[in-house]
Amino acid sequence: MRDILNKIDGVVRHEIKKPDMVIINFDNERTSLEAIKAALKKGNFRVTGDSVFLN
């Protein structure tokens, strides 16, 4: 997962809290939540549940 997130332009930092919870800080002018989810799914990671945005 780290490799995938590190390759996405716009992902500033990420922290894997638990096997089923990841905190991702990203620049929404360079990438989107949809693009991040698509990259994770392509890498065979399940993306489930609701996303929470913090400003």
N, C-alpha and C positions, 0 to 999 in steps of 0.2 A: 504494500500500500504506500509506503514512504516513497518508493521509486516513482510510482505513478504520480503522486501529488507533487513531488519535486520537479517533475517534467512539465507541469501545467503552468504556462505563462500567466502570471497574475496571482498565483497562490503565494502569499507572503510568509505564512507559517502554518504549521499544523501540529496538533498534539493528540496522540492516541490515548484516550482516557481508559477505555475498557475495550474488549474485543468488539463490542457493538456500539461504541460511541467515540466519535472523532470530532475535535474542534478544529475548524479550518478558518483561518483569516485570509481573505482574498480581496483583491482590487476589482471591484465590480465594473470598472471601465475596461479591464483587460480580459476578464473571464466571467463566467456566470455559474450559478448553482447547477443549471442544467448541463453545462459542459463538464463540470467536475463529476457530477453523477454519472454521466455517459462514460467518462474515462474510467471510473471505478468499476462500472458494470462491464465494460470491455475487458478489464483486467480480472474478471470473474469474482468480483466482490458484490455481495448483495447490498443493495441500498434500500432500506425500509424505514418506515416511521416518518414523522413530520420533521421538517427542518425548522430551526429557530434562528432568526436573524437578530443580531444585537448591533446597535449603533455606537 
